[in-house]
Amino acid sequence: MTYNHTILVCAISFLFYTLTYPNRQQEQLAFFHHQKRNYQQAFYYYTQAIKENNQNNTLLFNFSLVCNELGKFSQAQQLLETIFQQQPLNNQVKRKLVLHYLRNQEWQHALPLLSVNDYWWYNEDIKNQKIIIRHDGGFGDVIQFLRYAKRLHEAGAFVIMEIPTALMPLLSCCSFIDQLIIQGSPLPAVDKEYIVSTPRLAYIMRETLNSASTDIPYLTADSTLIDYWHNQLITDKQLKVGLCWQSSIIRDQTGAIISNPRSISLETFAPLAQIPGISFYSLQQVNGTDQLHTLPSNFVIHDFGPHFDQHHGRFMDTAAVMKNLDLVITVDTSIAHLAGALEVPVWVLLPTVSDFRWFHNCSDSPWYPTMRLFRQQEYNNWEPVIQEIMSFLRLLE
């Protein structure tokens, strides 16, 4: 679907809303700009609309979504709390609200909204029990919370993990996983099953956040591949930095591909080329690799070729290369979690609407002690973030 088609759909939606609510001009304009992802304008009109009608929970909920996109988390949380007081059974509001509590580490408020009792294993005797862990997240989620499979193994359990096919080669290197099962395969008989979700695990493991470094590294790269890539990079005596700039593709309600706020154009990284003594290497896979062909001539990024991560499996070459790099700079995607789990120094660029797991107003991460967070302060404006990264890179010269 083309951009013009998307705008047409937005216009039709606006017309429908106007005909349905003819006396709510501010709401109409807020809705229109929200649909077009003009969040600053939508924020303005939602603010005006609420002055006229602050009892409309749908209006308040939509306003909270815009506040969240702009990184106005406190305001978004207040709006959701207002709705939840009136609609305590609204699961959509509850799901959004619990993420805000987790972001702020307000555990006492998160607990009533999370069903965690069935997932608590610390007070259980699980020695010699067969336990299967099933996960409902993406690659990054699986990698991040893989450390808890290690905890189960250390407690004496026989640990089985159900994982995506693509992660089979990488996780086969984990000595603390006794059996791997591809998602969709028949499940074996077990003593206990844990269906793992990221918010539940974040709550369950809250008391371990201050000592997360004891778990790192919990992933290992293939030693043969580490040696291979060491020999490939041995002649490069400069600071070796891996780059990843694009996260997963997302679509709007019309099915059109839209910009992922976690992604950044590769050209935006171009100012980094001004710093001498650095060699850049592409860790980008699948989406976004076409941008390597449109860079300024002074911004050289080495590409590992079409067979990278193909012959040995997803992430296998990437993990081995990371162990031979001095630093990884990446957007919020699975590459960030992989580097953190391998105990590789990694800098992560976060948009204003950052995921709750990175918490709030901090530049480090309790999940990964080798990670530094660089936060976007203004929606869709990466320039100050790049300038901050450049300042830190100069310290490494």
C-alpha atoms as one frame of an Amber mdcrd trajectory, in Angstrom:
protein
   0.000   0.000   0.000   1.376   3.390  -0.997   1.886   6.426   1.212  -0.844
   8.289  -0.740  -3.227   5.409  -0.136  -2.470   5.590   3.592  -3.207   9.336
   3.632  -6.460   8.647   1.772  -7.489   6.111   4.407  -6.669   8.645   7.137
  -8.793  11.259   5.348 -11.715   8.837   5.057 -11.383   7.971   8.739 -11.364
  11.684   9.560 -14.487  12.259   7.458 -16.250   9.362   9.189 -15.315  10.732
  12.616 -16.488  14.222  11.593 -19.876  12.937  10.448 -20.259  10.808  13.571
 -19.279  13.587  16.005 -20.083  16.863  14.195 -19.765  19.037  17.328 -16.331
  17.827  18.411 -13.911  19.736  16.221 -10.917  19.407  18.552 -11.459  15.651
  18.859 -11.743  15.371  15.088  -8.455  17.173  14.540  -6.747  15.172  17.274
  -7.972  11.929  15.741  -6.870  12.981  12.246  -3.337  13.924  13.297  -3.091
  10.818  15.464  -3.940   8.647  12.456  -1.287  10.424  10.384   1.236   9.978
  13.214   1.666  13.731  13.588   1.996  13.286  17.326   2.919  16.849  18.254
  -0.176  18.224  16.535  -2.311  15.409  17.927  -1.027  16.189  21.430  -2.103
  19.819  21.057  -5.615  18.990  19.853  -6.149  16.217  22.402  -5.209  18.718
  25.124  -7.844  21.122  23.813 -10.439  18.381  23.380 -10.068  17.174  26.963
 -10.778  20.676  28.217 -14.180  20.346  26.537 -14.812  16.700  27.393 -12.740
  15.034  30.104 -15.232  12.230  30.749 -14.716  10.435  27.449 -12.532   7.430
  28.272 -11.889   6.625  24.616 -10.568  10.143  24.161  -8.404   9.830  27.273
  -7.037   6.471  26.137  -6.109   7.769  22.686  -4.449  10.776  24.304  -2.403
   8.421  26.507  -1.141   6.643  23.374   0.080   9.930  21.904   1.725  10.908
  25.196   3.498   7.572  25.206   4.777   8.061  21.639   6.207  11.437  22.653
   7.913  10.012  25.737   5.532  11.801  28.113   5.231   8.693  30.240   4.029
  10.325  33.465   1.135  12.018  31.686   0.243   8.824  29.842   0.237   6.908
  33.113  -2.021   9.458  34.808  -4.516   9.243  31.960  -4.568   5.444  32.113
  -5.015   5.485  35.898  -8.006   7.791  35.499  -9.637   5.386  33.058  -8.766
   2.311  35.121 -10.463   3.725  38.201 -13.700   3.806  36.220 -13.123   0.663
  34.160 -11.116  -1.811  36.284 -12.042  -4.687  33.955 -10.693  -2.972  30.850
  -7.882  -5.348  29.860  -6.523  -3.035  27.178  -6.016  -0.266  29.722  -4.636
  -2.712  32.274  -2.007  -4.019  29.840  -0.835  -0.511  29.021  -0.836   0.596
  32.647   1.220  -2.317  33.938   3.987  -1.485  31.476   4.196   2.012  32.918
   4.467   0.615  36.448   7.214  -1.749  35.357   9.057   1.061  33.539   9.087
   3.059  36.780   9.835  -0.059  38.846   6.641   0.543  40.834   6.415  -3.137
  41.648   3.701  -2.760  44.281   1.349  -1.276  41.681   2.286  -3.770  38.989
   1.609  -6.868  41.116  -2.223  -6.596  41.228  -2.292  -6.302  37.448  -0.030
  -9.279  36.742  -0.904 -12.941  37.085   2.454 -14.121  38.357   1.659 -16.756
  40.972   1.691 -19.564  38.424   5.121 -18.491  37.245   6.992 -18.288  40.526
   9.575 -21.014  40.883  11.918 -19.679  43.537  10.014 -21.119  46.473   9.518
 -24.461  44.774  11.621 -27.593  44.937  12.194 -28.281  41.246  15.154 -30.629
  41.534  14.938 -33.478  38.995  11.703 -32.081  37.557  11.174 -31.664  33.849
  10.231 -28.066  33.128   9.376 -26.630  29.741   9.633 -22.909  29.062   7.478
 -21.489  26.312   7.902 -17.872  25.248   5.469 -15.480  23.565   7.981 -12.838
  22.449  10.462 -12.172  19.666  14.126 -13.125  19.304  15.277 -10.356  21.634
  12.846 -11.421  24.349  14.013 -15.018  24.153  17.666 -13.977  24.375  17.059
 -11.564  27.252  15.236 -14.008  29.482  17.286 -17.033  28.566  19.227 -16.340
  31.774  16.292 -17.674  33.795  16.525 -21.047  32.120  20.014 -21.070  33.580
  18.544 -20.357  37.028  16.195 -23.310  36.678  19.027 -25.566  35.566  21.153
 -24.508  38.532  18.221 -25.358  40.799  18.374 -28.932  39.546  15.623 -28.952
  36.922  15.753 -30.646  33.543  15.120 -27.611  31.343  13.310 -27.829  28.020
  12.816 -24.714  25.884  10.393 -24.235  23.036  12.020 -21.782  20.623  11.749
 -20.392  17.067  13.541 -22.474  14.445  15.976 -19.656  13.687  17.399 -19.701
  17.217  18.160 -23.429  17.275  21.867 -23.157  16.253  22.621 -20.320  18.690
  20.861 -21.826  21.705  22.388 -25.216  21.028  25.555 -23.680  22.490  23.831
 -23.255  25.889  24.936 -25.972  28.303  22.147 -25.115  30.744  19.372 -26.061
  28.314  18.850 -29.804  28.365  16.487 -30.016  25.399  15.378 -27.661  22.639
  12.036 -27.993  20.856  10.978 -26.085  17.765   7.789 -24.074  18.183   4.832
 -26.025  16.867   6.379 -29.427  17.556   4.653 -31.942  19.847   5.497 -31.207
  23.476   6.897 -33.886  25.785   5.357 -34.838  29.103   6.729 -32.549  31.810
   6.245 -31.852  35.505   5.664 -28.138  35.000   5.158 -25.719  32.141   6.057
 -22.027  32.244   4.596 -19.805  29.555   6.983 -16.904  29.804   5.994 -13.327
  29.027   8.370 -10.408  29.281   6.325  -8.302  31.748   5.768 -11.248  34.106
   9.440 -12.170  34.127  10.470  -8.567  34.682   8.322  -8.562  37.807   9.362
 -12.004  39.010  13.048 -11.180  38.657  12.830  -7.661  40.121  14.943  -8.563
  43.142  17.788  -9.782  40.912  18.130  -6.601  38.858  20.813  -5.145  41.094
  22.917  -8.268  40.724  22.269  -9.104  37.065  25.989  -8.998  36.324  26.382
 -12.378  38.051  24.448 -13.911  35.152  26.611 -12.397  32.420  27.647 -13.837
  30.056  25.040 -16.552  29.749  25.419 -16.953  25.999  28.522 -18.177  24.201
  29.569 -17.942  20.586  30.949 -20.918  18.688  34.687 -21.054  19.420  35.589
 -22.190  15.904  33.740 -19.235  14.406  35.319 -16.848  16.911  38.743 -17.983
  15.744  37.732 -17.751  12.094  36.522 -14.159  12.396  39.510 -13.235  14.539
  41.743 -14.213  11.635  39.554 -12.262   9.202  39.782  -9.078  11.272  43.314
  -9.421  12.637  44.821  -6.904  10.225  42.432  -4.156  11.323  44.244  -2.307
  14.113  41.626   0.437  14.462  38.727   0.554  16.908  36.274  -1.977  15.472
  32.614  -0.970  15.813  29.583  -2.964  14.653  26.461  -1.092  13.537  22.803
  -2.122  13.394  20.285   0.528  12.364  16.947  -1.050  11.577  14.495  -2.947
  13.713  11.607  -5.066  12.505   9.111  -3.856   9.905   5.774  -2.647  11.244
   2.522  -1.824   9.476  -0.341   0.537  10.193  -4.018  -0.402  10.360  -4.236
  -0.233   6.570  -1.444  -2.751   6.094   1.018  -0.173   4.787   4.637  -0.368
   5.941   5.405   2.541   8.254   8.540   3.805   9.912   9.452   1.907  13.050
  10.307   4.500  15.751  13.078   2.179  16.949  14.797   2.292  13.552  17.166
   4.945  12.231  18.390   5.575   8.715  21.967   4.429   8.223  22.874   7.823
   6.749  22.036   9.408  10.111  25.103   7.606  11.475  27.313   9.320   8.858
  28.731  11.969  11.273  30.513   9.121  13.080  32.851   8.938  10.076  34.365
  12.259  11.220  36.076  10.502  14.110  39.453   9.067  13.061  40.728   5.616
  13.946  37.432   3.723  13.713  36.438   0.880  11.387  32.707   0.240  11.024
  31.166  -3.157  10.319  27.573  -3.922   9.378  25.649  -6.243  11.687  22.380
  -5.468   9.910  20.501  -8.477   8.567  17.496  -8.838   6.241  15.868  -5.376
   6.343  17.847  -2.200   5.734  20.939  -3.633   4.063  20.079  -1.754   0.846
  21.066   1.462   2.624  24.711   0.356   2.493  24.739   1.284  -1.213  23.642
   4.916  -0.762  26.165   6.157   1.814  28.434   9.206   1.480  31.805   8.226
   0.063  33.622   9.092   3.300  31.441   6.775   5.390  32.849   3.302   4.832
  31.042   0.331   6.391  32.444  -3.141   5.860  29.870  -5.765   4.936  30.411
  -9.469   5.627  28.688 -10.607   2.449  25.555 -12.583   1.521  26.590 -15.820
   3.272  26.947 -14.185   6.688  24.698 -15.988   9.212  23.408 -18.201   6.396
  25.614 -21.282   6.365  26.011 -21.712  10.135  22.593 -20.383  11.158  20.972
 -17.192  12.365  23.164 -15.107  14.699  26.031 -17.625  14.657  28.460 -15.498
  12.639  27.108 -12.345  14.262  27.851 -13.639  17.762  31.364 -14.698  16.761
  32.091 -11.372  15.085  30.815  -9.486  18.137  33.410 -11.261  20.269  36.051
  -9.782  17.941  34.692  -6.221  17.978  35.484  -3.461  20.438  31.950  -2.067
  20.493  28.469  -2.582  19.065  26.193   0.405  18.383  22.620  -0.604  17.651
  18.980   0.349  17.782  16.646  -1.547  20.108  16.520  -4.937  18.445  17.726
  -8.493  19.007  21.306  -7.430  18.217  21.320  -5.365  21.427  20.254  -8.358
  23.519  22.722 -10.671  21.807  25.640  -8.320  22.516  24.534  -7.860  26.125
  24.145 -11.591  26.724  27.639 -12.177  25.284  29.098  -9.471  27.573  30.152
  -7.387  24.586  30.229  -3.584  25.057  27.059  -2.261  23.407  25.475   1.163
  23.026  21.733   1.189  22.349  19.781   4.046  20.763  16.299   4.327  22.270
  13.379   6.326  20.806  11.116   8.500  22.927   8.643   5.621  23.073  11.189
   3.193  24.466  10.214  -0.231  25.709   9.413  -0.543  29.414  12.333  -2.948
  29.987  14.811  -0.078  29.632  13.072   1.668  32.535  13.165   5.459  32.760
  15.769   8.226  32.989  18.809   5.965  33.217  21.773   5.436  30.920  22.679
   1.946  32.095  20.767  -1.317  32.134  20.539  -3.727  35.060  19.939  -6.508
  32.534  23.300  -6.054  30.834  26.279  -4.476  32.644  28.189  -3.824  29.386
  25.295  -1.797  27.922  24.881   1.969  27.728  21.593   3.591  26.736  21.314
   6.714  24.590  17.806   8.159  24.804  16.011  10.261  22.233  14.537  13.349
  23.909  12.442  14.645  21.013  10.214  12.465  18.849  11.905  11.404  15.609
  14.979  13.587  16.238  18.107  11.445  16.326  20.675  14.191  15.746  21.298
  14.995  19.454  21.638  11.263  20.145  24.278  10.899  17.427  26.140  13.917
  18.809  26.142  12.337  22.268  27.463   9.082  20.845  30.214  10.976  19.026
  31.295  12.574  22.310  31.620   9.169  23.940  33.394   7.694  20.922  36.035
  10.411  21.101  36.792   9.281  24.652  37.765   5.887  23.225  40.350   7.311
  20.807
